[in-house]
Amino acid sequence: MRLLYGGTFDPVHEGHLAIARSASLALGRPVHLLPAADPPHRAPPGASAAQRTTMLELAVGCDRRLCVDRRELQRSGPSFTIDTLAEVRAELGPDVPLVWILGIDSLRQLDDWRDWRRIFALAHLLGVERPGTRIDAGWLQAQAPVVHAELAPRWREAGALAESAAGGYAALPIEPLRTESATEVRQRIATGGDWDGMVPPAVARYIREQGLYGALQARGV
């Protein structure tokens, strides 16, 4: 089984890491984190692809549950999930279970993604709880009826995703639920607020050293 978790990670924060570690624990495999080079669904990132990847690597450190996959940085043009899944599926062959992890806040907009229904021919989806979301089908139906209609016949327990290569959906709660968002981290940095505890210490040091998001650069002693 291969677990993939893509995103801009601008910057990576403790909420991202909680999602990845919870998925790894639930499914018993390491999670491959894929930083996007050119995200098509949002404004340009505040840090370069190289800087965002460095922060991810600092955040992962020696945690064997996590690793960084640079493949989206090596493609030209926008980073579409469907292209990444097709590439990984070609590498794995037709029978290995492949799981794409995303927050349920993003899942609500799944029908805006490129070729979104074709995702299920290539992989499973694992929707992970985020602040302001719920994991039950009734909540998703009220929030995103088109997405719910596609997911309803695919719904299963997370552990059952290992039983087939693709086509399923499972929802995963997070306990305790982390509240960080990359937008809030950037805003707090820019306005001089308290943000250090929202990211791993090594990432906080790097942000200061690089002067990212308006942070004051660390001064040598």
C-alpha positions as CSV (number, residue, x, y, z in Angstrom):
1,M,0.0,0.0,0.0
2,R,1.2,3.5,-0.8
3,L,-0.1,6.5,1.1
4,L,0.2,10.0,-0.5
5,Y,-0.5,13.4,1.1
6,G,-0.1,16.3,-1.3
7,G,-0.3,20.1,-0.7
8,T,1.3,23.4,-0.9
9,F,2.6,23.2,2.7
10,D,3.1,27.0,2.8
11,P,4.4,26.4,5.5
12,V,4.0,22.9,6.9
13,H,2.5,23.1,10.3
14,E,1.5,20.7,13.2
15,G,-1.9,20.2,11.7
16,H,-0.4,18.8,8.5
17,L,1.8,16.5,10.6
18,A,-1.1,15.3,12.7
19,I,-3.0,14.3,9.6
20,A,0.0,12.4,8.1
21,R,0.8,10.6,11.4
22,S,-2.8,9.7,12.0
23,A,-3.1,8.2,8.5
24,S,0.1,6.3,9.0
25,L,-1.1,4.9,12.3
26,A,-4.5,3.9,10.9
27,L,-3.2,2.2,7.8
28,G,0.1,0.9,9.0
29,R,2.3,2.4,6.3
30,P,4.5,5.5,6.0
31,V,3.0,8.6,4.4
32,H,4.7,10.2,1.4
33,L,4.2,14.0,1.5
34,L,4.2,15.7,-1.9
35,P,4.9,19.5,-2.0
36,A,3.1,21.1,-5.0
37,A,5.2,23.1,-7.4
38,D,2.4,25.1,-9.0
39,P,-1.0,24.6,-7.2
40,P,-3.8,25.3,-9.7
41,H,-6.6,25.9,-7.0
42,R,-5.0,28.7,-5.0
43,A,-2.9,31.9,-5.1
44,P,0.9,31.5,-5.6
45,P,2.6,30.4,-2.4
46,G,4.5,32.7,-0.1
47,A,7.6,30.6,-0.2
48,S,9.4,29.0,-3.1
49,A,9.0,25.3,-3.9
50,A,12.6,24.8,-2.7
51,Q,11.9,26.5,0.6
52,R,8.6,24.7,1.2
53,T,10.3,21.4,0.5
54,T,13.2,22.2,2.8
55,M,10.6,23.0,5.5
56,L,8.9,19.7,4.9
57,E,12.2,17.8,5.2
58,L,13.0,19.6,8.5
59,A,9.5,18.8,9.8
60,V,9.8,15.1,8.9
61,G,13.3,14.8,10.4
62,C,13.9,11.2,11.5
63,D,10.2,10.2,11.8
64,R,10.0,6.9,9.9
65,R,6.2,7.3,9.5
66,L,6.8,10.2,7.1
67,C,8.9,10.9,4.0
68,V,9.0,13.6,1.3
69,D,8.3,12.9,-2.4
70,R,9.6,15.6,-4.8
71,R,7.9,14.3,-7.9
72,E,5.6,17.3,-8.4
73,L,8.5,19.7,-8.3
74,Q,10.1,17.8,-11.3
75,R,7.1,18.4,-13.6
76,S,6.5,21.5,-15.6
77,G,3.1,23.3,-15.4
78,P,0.4,23.0,-12.8
79,S,0.4,20.2,-10.2
80,F,-2.9,18.3,-10.7
81,T,-3.6,15.4,-8.4
82,I,-4.9,13.2,-11.2
83,D,-1.5,13.5,-13.0
84,T,0.4,12.5,-9.8
85,L,-1.9,9.5,-9.2
86,A,-1.6,8.3,-12.8
87,E,2.2,8.5,-12.5
88,V,2.3,6.6,-9.2
89,R,-0.2,4.0,-10.4
90,A,2.0,3.3,-13.4
91,E,4.9,2.7,-11.1
92,L,3.0,0.5,-8.7
93,G,1.1,-1.6,-11.2
94,P,-2.6,-2.3,-11.1
95,D,-2.9,-4.3,-7.9
96,V,-1.2,-2.3,-5.1
97,P,-3.6,-0.2,-3.0
98,L,-3.0,3.5,-3.5
99,V,-4.5,6.1,-1.1
100,W,-4.7,9.9,-1.5
101,I,-5.1,11.7,1.8
102,L,-6.8,15.0,2.1
103,G,-8.6,17.1,4.7
104,I,-12.4,17.0,4.7
105,D,-12.3,20.8,4.3
106,S,-10.7,20.2,0.8
107,L,-12.9,17.2,0.1
108,R,-15.9,19.5,0.0
109,Q,-14.5,21.0,-3.2
110,L,-13.5,17.8,-4.8
111,D,-15.9,18.3,-7.7
112,D,-13.8,21.3,-8.7
113,W,-10.7,19.2,-9.2
114,R,-9.6,18.2,-12.6
115,D,-11.0,14.8,-13.8
116,W,-12.1,14.2,-10.2
117,R,-14.2,11.2,-10.8
118,R,-11.3,9.4,-12.5
119,I,-9.4,9.6,-9.2
120,F,-11.3,6.5,-8.1
121,A,-10.0,4.4,-11.0
122,L,-6.5,5.1,-9.7
123,A,-6.7,5.3,-6.0
124,H,-8.8,5.4,-2.8
125,L,-9.5,8.6,-0.9
126,L,-9.0,9.1,2.8
127,G,-10.8,12.1,4.2
128,V,-9.3,13.4,7.4
129,E,-11.1,15.5,10.0
130,R,-10.2,19.2,10.1
131,P,-11.6,22.1,12.2
132,G,-15.1,23.0,11.2
133,T,-15.8,19.6,9.5
134,R,-17.3,16.3,10.5
135,I,-16.6,12.8,9.2
136,D,-20.2,11.5,9.0
137,A,-22.0,11.1,5.7
138,G,-24.9,13.3,6.7
139,W,-22.7,16.3,7.2
140,L,-20.9,15.8,3.9
141,Q,-24.2,15.4,2.1
142,A,-25.4,18.7,3.4
143,Q,-22.1,20.5,2.6
144,A,-21.3,18.9,-0.7
145,P,-24.1,16.9,-2.2
146,V,-22.4,16.2,-5.5
147,V,-19.3,14.9,-3.8
148,H,-21.4,12.9,-1.3
149,A,-23.3,11.2,-4.1
150,E,-20.1,9.9,-5.6
151,L,-18.6,8.8,-2.3
152,A,-21.7,7.2,-0.8
153,P,-21.4,3.8,-2.5
154,R,-17.7,3.8,-2.0
155,W,-17.8,4.4,1.8
156,R,-15.9,1.9,4.0
157,E,-13.8,1.6,7.1
158,A,-10.2,2.9,6.7
159,G,-8.7,-0.6,7.2
160,A,-10.7,-2.0,4.3
161,L,-8.8,0.2,1.9
162,A,-6.0,-2.3,1.9
163,E,-8.4,-4.9,0.4
164,S,-8.4,-3.4,-3.1
165,A,-6.3,-1.2,-5.3
166,A,-8.6,1.8,-5.7
167,G,-12.2,3.0,-5.7
168,G,-13.0,3.4,-2.1
169,Y,-13.5,6.2,0.4
170,A,-12.9,6.3,4.2
171,A,-13.2,9.0,6.8
172,L,-10.6,9.4,9.6
173,P,-11.1,11.3,12.9
174,I,-8.2,13.2,14.5
175,E,-7.8,13.1,18.3
176,P,-6.8,15.6,19.5
177,L,-8.0,17.8,16.6
178,R,-5.3,20.3,15.6
179,T,-6.5,23.8,14.7
180,E,-3.5,25.2,12.8
181,S,-3.9,26.4,9.2
182,A,-1.1,27.7,6.9
183,T,-3.1,30.9,6.3
184,E,-3.2,31.6,10.0
185,V,0.5,30.9,10.4
186,R,1.4,33.3,7.7
187,Q,-0.9,36.0,9.1
188,R,0.5,35.7,12.6
189,I,4.1,35.9,11.3
190,A,3.3,39.0,9.2
191,T,1.5,40.8,12.0
192,G,4.0,39.8,14.8
193,G,1.6,37.4,16.5
194,D,2.5,34.2,18.4
195,W,3.1,31.4,15.9
196,D,6.2,29.4,17.0
197,G,4.1,26.6,18.5
198,M,2.1,26.1,15.3
199,V,5.1,24.7,13.4
200,P,7.9,22.3,14.4
201,P,10.9,24.1,16.0
202,A,13.2,23.4,13.1
203,V,10.7,25.0,10.7
204,A,10.3,28.0,12.9
205,R,14.1,28.6,12.9
206,Y,14.2,28.2,9.1
207,I,11.4,30.7,8.6
208,R,13.3,33.3,10.6
209,E,16.6,32.5,8.9
210,Q,15.0,33.0,5.5
211,G,12.8,35.9,6.5
212,L,9.7,34.2,5.1
213,Y,6.2,35.6,5.3
214,G,7.5,38.8,6.8
215,A,9.4,37.2,9.7
216,L,12.3,39.1,11.2
217,Q,15.5,37.3,10.3
218,A,17.4,35.7,13.1
219,R,20.5,37.6,14.0
220,G,23.8,36.0,14.7
221,V,25.2,36.2,18.1
